[in-house]
Amino acid sequence: MARTRRTFTSEFKAEIVLQLISGEKRLAEICREHKLNAQMVSRWKQDFLQNAANVFEHKNESSADQERIAELEKTLGRKTLELEIAKKASSVLAQLQKKGE
């Protein structure tokens, strides 16, 4: 009978690795409890540790994105105000030209 390959969510993998790193459970205990291969769990741990710094990089990128969005919103507001002033000035000039004719 062919076994189907199991897939694990990133949340599950993180939970397993955190249990391992914190010392809450030993590798053999985790593998027995969840019927996992020790080599696979070790690979998860290695990936987790290699990518741990990326967690903090995303915050910097998102804050940079937020700053850029705020800057663009400010520019859009300024341009909208300028457009309204130009429209008003145009209508005033049109009225003055009608009176002068």
N, C-alpha and C positions, 0 to 999 in steps of 0.2 A: 504494500500500500504506500503510495507516494505521500510524503508529508508536504503540506503547504508551507511556504516561507512566511514566518511571522514578521510583521512590521511594528516598529515601536515609535511612539510619538517623541518629539524632542523633550517634552515635559517629563515623560517617563524616564528617558535617558538621563536627564539632569538630576532627577530625584535619586536614581540609582547611584550616579557618580557622587553626589553630595553625601549620601549615606556612607559611601566608601571613603571619601576624603575626610569626613568628620570623625571617622572611626566608630560611628554608630553601629556598623556591621562590618564583618570581614568579607573578603572577596568570595570565599567558599560558601559562606552563609547566604550571601545575596544570590549567587548562582544557583544554589540548591532551592532557595525559596521561590525564585522566578523561573527556574529551569532555563538558565542562560549559560552560554559558553564563557568561560573565564577569559579567553583571549578577546572575545568581542567586548566584554565589559572593560577590559584593560585598554582597548582601542578607544572606547567611548571616553574613558578617563583622560587618555592622552590628547584626544581632540578637544576635550573640554578645557584642559590646562593650556593648550596652545592658543585657543581662541578666547581666553578669559580677558585679555587686554582689549579685545574688540568691543566688549560691553561698554567700556568707558569712551571709546572713540565715537560710537554712534551718538552719544549724548552731545559731544562737541559738534558733530556734523549737524545734528538737529538744531542745536542752539545757533549755529552759523546760518542754517536755513531760516530759522525764525527771525534772526537779525535781518537777513536779506528780504524776507517778506515784509517786515516792518518798514524797511527803507523804501521798498516799492510802493507800499500803501501810502506812505507819506508823500512820495513823488506824485502818485495818482491823485491824491487829495489836492496837492498844490496845482497840478495841471487842470483839475476840474474847476478850482476856484478861478484860475486865470481865464479859462474858457467862459465862465459865467460873467466875469468882468468884461471880457471882449464882446460878448453878446449884448450886454447892457449898454456899453459904449456905442456899439454899432446902431442899436435902436435909437439912442439919444441923438446920434449924428444924423440918422435918417429923418427924425422929427425936425431937427434944426434946418435941414436942407429943404424940407417941405415948406416950412415957414418962410424961408428966405426966397423962395421962388415966386 
